[in-house]
Amino acid sequence: MRQRHLLRESKEKKTINYSVTPLYDDVNKNIERLLNELGNSSDVSFRIVESPYQKTVKAAVVHLDGLADENIINENIMTPLIQWLKESNQVVTVKEIE
């Protein structure tokens, strides 16, 4: 019975319209845009990695709390990113936006 229901749903035409807006070159503009589009959501986490002396070195890690495992993000994204920057002789700071 369940298979018949799934087959019926798959035959229906569904139209989804997407609007694609490219990212800016400036990380701050992208963060501002996400904050404006997502509103003041408490489950969105922003972490900015930057070098205070090299303004061109800047990255942001954005994720939804509860949908992403923070330990995995730290181990697989944040730590390697910070290590790579330090190996490039960059001074690194990490800021969180709440």
RAFENFEN-V870008 format. One record per residue. N is the residue number from 1. RES is the residue in one small letter. D_LAST is the distance of its C-alpha to the last C-alpha in Angstrom with 2 decimals. Layout:
n & res & d_last
N & RES & D_LAST
N & RES & D_LAST
//
This chain:
n & res & d_last
1 & m & 47.24
2 & r & 43.63
3 & q & 44.64
4 & r & 46.41
5 & h & 43.32
6 & l & 41.22
7 & l & 43.98
8 & r & 44.16
9 & e & 40.47
10 & s & 40.69
11 & k & 43.60
12 & e & 41.79
13 & k & 40.59
14 & k & 36.90
15 & t & 35.56
16 & i & 31.95
17 & n & 31.03
18 & y & 28.22
19 & s & 26.95
20 & v & 25.97
21 & t & 24.21
22 & p & 24.23
23 & l & 21.37
24 & y & 21.48
25 & d & 22.58
26 & d & 19.73
27 & v & 16.44
28 & n & 14.61
29 & k & 16.47
30 & n & 15.60
31 & i & 11.81
32 & e & 12.54
33 & r & 14.90
34 & l & 12.74
35 & l & 10.16
36 & n & 13.44
37 & e & 15.14
38 & l & 12.72
39 & g & 11.75
40 & n & 8.91
41 & s & 8.94
42 & s & 7.27
43 & d & 9.10
44 & v & 7.97
45 & s & 6.74
46 & f & 7.17
47 & r & 9.19
48 & i & 11.41
49 & v & 14.86
50 & e & 17.11
51 & s & 20.26
52 & p & 20.48
53 & y & 24.17
54 & q & 24.26
55 & k & 22.14
56 & t & 23.36
57 & v & 21.69
58 & k & 18.18
59 & a & 16.50
60 & a & 13.31
61 & v & 12.92
62 & v & 11.31
63 & h & 12.04
64 & l & 11.98
65 & d & 11.67
66 & g & 15.20
67 & l & 16.86
68 & a & 16.45
69 & d & 17.59
70 & e & 15.25
71 & n & 18.51
72 & i & 20.04
73 & i & 17.20
74 & n & 17.45
75 & e & 21.25
76 & n & 21.94
77 & i & 19.42
78 & m & 17.53
79 & t & 20.60
80 & p & 23.12
81 & l & 21.13
82 & i & 20.73
83 & q & 24.36
84 & w & 25.62
85 & l & 24.14
86 & k & 25.61
87 & e & 28.91
88 & s & 28.89
89 & n & 28.82
90 & q & 25.35
91 & v & 23.25
92 & v & 19.79
93 & t & 16.40
94 & v & 13.19
95 & k & 9.79
96 & e & 6.38
97 & i & 3.76
98 & e & 0.00
//
